[in-house]
Amino acid sequence: MVERYAREEMSRHWTQHARYAAWLEVEKAAVKAWNKIGLIPDDDCKKIVENASFSVERIEEIEAVTKHDLIAFNTSVSESLGEESRWFHYGMTSSDAVDTGVAIQMRDSLKIVIEDVKMLMESIKKRAQEHKFTLMVGRSHGIHGEPITFGLTLAVWYDEVARHLKNLEETMEVISVGQISGAMGNFAHAPLELEELAMAELGLKPEPCSNQVVHRDRYARLATALALLASSIEKFAVQVRHLQRTEVYEAEEYFAKGQKGSSAMPHKRNPILTENITGLARTIRAYAAPAMENVALWHERDISHSSNERFWLPDAFITTDFMLHRMNNVIANLTVMPENMMKNLNLTGGLVFSQRVLLELPKAGVSREDAYKIVQRNAMKVWEEIQQGKPTINEEGESLYLGHLLADEELRAKLSEEQIRECFNYDYYTKNVDAIFDRVFKK
């Protein structure tokens, strides 16, 4: 864990104390289950549930000798009890406590991530409604395409995050699984009823057929769900970074009073938050690889997964939580510049309307091939003039492209001046925005 990128609400679930506390919760649930079955007397059960405790320092001291953290934990807890300690960890193997404890940590952490995602969706929705009809140019290959609205861009983000929310909620069902099946998972020393009672106590489901561990495809599902989410968040961050480029400058991360962008160049206002998000997303994606490799354990179990899970599980959750809050802050406080969006929309002298003209010509009896030639040859004239530094608006206040089209005799033989001018109407490109928003936000 890097404290710079950690929020206490999430990181507290992944401290050493939290790890052992989860184990203790599992062990107490097993004691209660044995009590219900009739093995552990009521008085001993009560003493364990009320008095069992541990010391992180003592566990570390014992582990230095035993070289086994679960045994060290059990010893530390037993020191807090009397004769009733004989029932602690009864009929269980290490993975019963460890894997079920991790399930508790994952479940509680994923709840936070899911709430983070819902928070982000609300911020995106609010800004989408605000800029529902804010015109801007749509780009493909980084090149101007056709008019869109910034609200539509945000609607795309919302819809994408909604898919991740569904994936995470389904993943919650996959990971909320524990076990108390004993060595080799054969239930030789503990009945299935014990596991069912203990899991009900913990709010988990039993692993239907554990060999000796909760199967790591469940963990891999979690890692890939977080990686996919991170990839989309990076997608949004990269777009903000592009929009903040000086040559574009259509949107900008909020720049606070007193904030400084460069140690050398006082004028700089850099997209540091979204650049940070890009880096964090790369890290989160990297955790998917070890999680998937952990699926293939030897036979009923080995511990090749254990070492890297101590890294990637806490870091994936802590980093995802931080990244989502940072992205939410970016979107909620994003400075949007509609005037610059419109300036850039007009940057190519009306070329963004080329398809509209193209689609009008077949209605007038022109073949698709001939229509394309007419529209493109006039577009190429505009590109040449832009390269020469000519203004994109002519002396009559008309765009270069409109001027060339109106002067094209072959085109004028098929379309009237009024028909051509109508092709340059922005309303044509926003007429379905309401319907699209209904699809996205009312489904």
C-alpha positions, 0 to 999 in steps of 0.5 A: 500500500502506498499511503499517498494513494490510500483512503482510510475507509478502505485501507483499514480493511487491509491492515495486519490487525484487520486480517487477524480480526477477520480470522477471529471472526471466522473462528468464532463463527465455527465455535458457535456452529459447533455449539449448535451442533452439540460439541462445544458446551454453552459455557465454553462457547460463551467464554471463547466468543466473549474473551478471545483476542489477539495481539499483532505484536505477539503473533509476530513474535511467535511466528518468528519461531513457528514460521507459520502465521495461522499457528502463531495467531491460534497461539496468541488467541489461546493465550487469551483463553483458559481451558476452553481454548481446546475448542479453538480452531477445532476440526479446521485447517489453515485455509478455512480461517484464512480464505474465509477471512479474506472473503470477509475482507473482499466482500466489505471492500467491494461494498465500498467500491460499488458505492464509489461507482454509484457516486461516480455515476451520479457525478457523470449524470449531473454533468451530462444533463448540464451539457446535454446540448453543449456542441462540440466536435466528435473526433475519430483517429483524433481528426474532426468528424461530425458535431456531437454534444459534450453531454453525449460524451458523458452519457457514453461514460455513464453507460460504460460505468453502469456495465461495470456496476453490474459486473461488480455486483455479480462479482460480489456473489462470486467472491462472498464464499467461505469454507470450513471443510477441513484438511483436503476439503473432505469434511472428515472431521467436521460435518457440512452442517458446521460449514453451513451454520458458520457461513450463515453467521458470517453472511457468506455462502459455502464453497460447494466443493472446496478441496482445501481452498476457496477456488482462485477463479473467484479471486481472478474474477474480482481482479479482472472486474477491477481491471476492466473498471480501471481501464474505463476510468483511464479512458475517461481520464485520457479524454480529459487530458486530450481536451485540456491540451493547449491546442484543444482547450475545451475542458480543464481540471479544476485549478485551485487558487495557489496551485502550481503546475511547474517548478520551472514554468509558472504559467503551466496548468497541467492535467495532473489528476488524470495523468495520475489516474492513468498511472493507477489504472495501469497498476490495477490492471497489472494485478489481473495477471497474478490473480489468473495465474493463481488459479492453477494450484497443485492438487488440493492446494499449495501456497504459491498464491499466498505471497502475491495475494498479500500484495495485490488484494489490498493494493487493488482495492485500495488503489481502485477506491482512491482512483474512483474518488479522484475521477469523481473529483475531476468530473464534478469540478471539471471546467468546461468551455463551450465557447472553445468547443464551438471555436474548434467545431468551426476550425475546419471551415464547415467540413464537419457537414460533409456527410450531410451533403453526401446523403442529400445527393442520392435523394436527388438521383445522384449515384453514391460514387458521384456524390462522394466525388462532388463532396470530397473534391470540395472538401480537399480544396478546404484542406489545401486552403487551411494548410495555406493559413487562409481564414476558415470563414470567408468575407461574406461570413460563410465557411470555406466549405459552404462557399465552395459547395455553392460555387460548384455547378455540378452540385448546384444542378442537383441541390438548390442553395437553400438545400445546401445551406440547410445541410449546415444546420447544427440542430440536425445533429442534436435532434436525437439527443433526448432519445439517447439520454432516455436510453441511457438514464431511464433504463 
